[in-house]
Amino acid sequence: MKHDLFFEQVWDLTREIPKGRVTSYGAIAKAIGTPNLSRMVARAIGACGAAQSPVPYYRVISSNGLLSGDPSSTAKRQELLEREGVEIKNLKVQNLKKVFWDPLIDME
């Protein structure tokens, strides 16, 4: 699979995540048919600055609800998620079951 196509698929799906909801790298990987490539999804999210239109990268988190990355990155992601009404304590999304968006179930 070509990196550009894979990255575009990740970015397109990430744009579908509704405001105030989050999903995981693994959920995106499964939804695009590559269930073993969650680390590649993380790489694509990390490269989303190259995307043609904005990608709400901050809505993609670890499956355990944690915001990962360097401190400045996690602080910005926390700020953006909190603006959308997502509650976060100690870098962990609260009420994860309530705000989790599963693209295989929740896509319209």
N, C-alpha and C positions, 0 to 999 in steps of 0.2 A: 504494500500500500504506500502510495506516495505521501510524503510528509505534508505537502501543501493541501492535498485533498483531505487528509485526516484532520489537520488543524482547522480547516474550514468547516468540516462537519462538527467538530467540537464547538467552535465559535457559534455556528448557527444554532445548535441546540442550547447553548448557554444563553443566547439571546431570548430563548423561549421561557426561561425561568421567570415566573411572575415576581413582581415586587413584593417584598416581605416574606419570600420563601427562599429556601436553600436546597442544594442537592450536593451529592458527593462525586468525586472523581470517578469512583467505581460505577455509580449509577449512569453517568454519561457514557462510560466505556461500554457498559452492557447495552444501552439504548442504541448506540451506533454499530452494534454487532461485533465489538472487540472486547469481550469481557475481561480478558487478561491484560489489557493495556491501560490500566488506571494511571500508571506512572507517566505514560505518554500523554494522557489527558492533562495531567499536571504540567507537563512541558508545554503543551499547546496553550493552556491557560496562561502560563508564564510568558508566552510569546504573543499574547493577544494585542499588544501595542501595535503590531504590524497589520492588524485586521483593517479592512476597508471602513467598516462602521463600528461604533463602540460595542464592546463586549462587557457585560456586567460580571466580570471575573470574580468579584468579591462574594457572589452568591454560591460559589463552588467551594466546598469545605471538605475536611476529612470525614470519613464515615462515622467516626466517634463524636462528631460535633465540634471538634476543635478547629480553630483558625490556625493555620500553619504558615511558616515563613519567618523572615527576619522581623524584629520588633517594629520598625517603621512601617513595614508592609501590613502587619497584623493590626496595628493601630488604625491605619487608614481603612482597612477592610471592616474593622469593628465599627468605626464611625459611619461608614456608608450603610452597613446593615442596620445599625441602630436608627438611622434616619428613616429607614423603611419599616421600622417597628419591630425588628428582630431583637429579642433580649439576649444579651451576652454577659456572662460572668466568668472571670478568670479565663478569658479567651475561648470559652465554650458556649455554644448556642444552647439556650434554655428552651424547653418545650420542643425539642428536636422532632418528635413524632408529629407534632401539630404543624410545624413550619416546613417539614421536609417535603420536597417535590420530587416524585419519582416519575421520570419521563415515560417509563413503560406503562404507567397506570394513569398519570395525570394529564398526559398530552391530549389535547382536544382535536 
